[in-house]
Amino acid sequence: ASSAVKDAAAQTGVTEATSLAIAQSRVSVDGVRSAVTVFVVEDGSFAAPSGVRPGSVVVGSGLGKDANVAAGDSITFGDKSVRVQALSDDASYQHVPVVWMTQNDAKDGGVQTAGGTSLALLKTDGSFDAAAFEKQSDLVAMTPNDSLSTISAYQAENGSLTLMRVMLMLV
């Protein structure tokens, strides 16, 4: 994924590029294991919430409620203990709380990103042309809103909600 990010960063209209890997994992909080989705970012990435740095993570408030985690607590991935720097809004991915962490911490904690979802996140300016970018980089360019449709749980729920709205209108 890093070569794809470098290629993307070199394209016209891209002012900054970074990678994001999404992986399912388990975290231990006071010996109790919980399922989480790990958003693995480069150290210093513009895509990471404030507080994500080596040894520090940001967790979705859902994990804070479910596992009674607060800022300043330690949580463990494999043998790697990290400090919870902050709780974010109710961040979840496919209904599983999100933990944002750096690539090295993920690797040290045994978080498996191979086979997961890898993205190149871009900052662009007015000269960015999505069609030209796709042709030159061999990547698919999507806005954040458009990318939601690629998440299977979002598609299913959005379809169900749309059907409910239509049925309510018919009634």
MOJO-V645162 format. One record per residue. RES is the residue in one letter. PSI is psi in radians with two decimals (999 if undefined). Layout:
res psi
RES PSI
RES PSI
This chain:
res psi
A -0.49
S -0.59
S -0.62
A -0.67
V -0.73
K -0.74
D -0.74
A -0.71
A -0.46
A -0.10
Q 2.66
T 2.30
G -0.13
V 2.10
T -0.41
E 2.53
A 2.54
T 2.83
S 2.70
L 2.13
A 2.43
I 2.19
A 2.57
Q 2.44
S -3.07
R 2.49
V 2.56
S 2.19
V 1.93
D 0.72
G -0.13
V 2.19
R 2.45
S 2.54
A 2.40
V 2.80
T 2.22
V 2.17
F 1.88
V 2.13
V 2.78
E 2.58
D 2.20
G 0.20
S 2.45
F -0.32
A -0.26
A 2.54
P 2.71
S 2.31
G -0.21
V 2.00
R 3.00
P 2.19
G -0.11
S 2.40
V 2.85
V 2.30
V 2.63
G 2.53
S -0.36
G -0.70
L -0.61
G -0.72
K -0.85
D -0.72
A 0.14
N 0.87
V 2.43
A 2.83
A 2.38
G -0.32
D 2.82
S 2.45
I 2.79
T 2.30
F 2.00
G -2.08
D 0.05
K 2.04
S 2.33
V 2.72
R 2.36
V 1.91
Q -0.69
A 2.80
L 2.34
S 3.13
D -3.13
D 1.15
A 2.16
S 2.76
Y 2.03
Q 0.77
H 0.32
V 2.33
P 2.54
V 2.45
V 2.15
W 2.25
M 2.86
T 2.81
Q -0.79
N -0.72
D -0.70
A -0.79
K -0.82
D -0.51
G 0.06
G 0.33
V 2.11
Q 1.92
T -0.28
A 2.31
G -0.13
G -2.86
T 2.26
S 2.34
L 2.66
A 2.04
L 2.36
L 2.53
K 2.32
T 2.87
D -3.02
G -0.29
S 0.04
F 2.25
D 1.90
A -0.74
A -0.78
A -0.69
F -0.81
E -0.70
K -0.74
Q -0.57
S -0.25
D 0.42
L 2.81
V 2.20
A 2.25
M 2.57
T 2.82
P -0.72
N -0.72
D -0.59
S -0.37
L -0.57
S -0.21
T -0.14
I 2.07
S -0.71
A -0.64
Y -0.77
Q -0.83
A -0.81
E -0.71
N -0.70
G -0.75
S -0.76
L -0.70
T -0.76
L -0.74
M -0.74
R -0.75
V -0.78
M -0.68
L -0.69
M -0.69
L -0.64
V 999
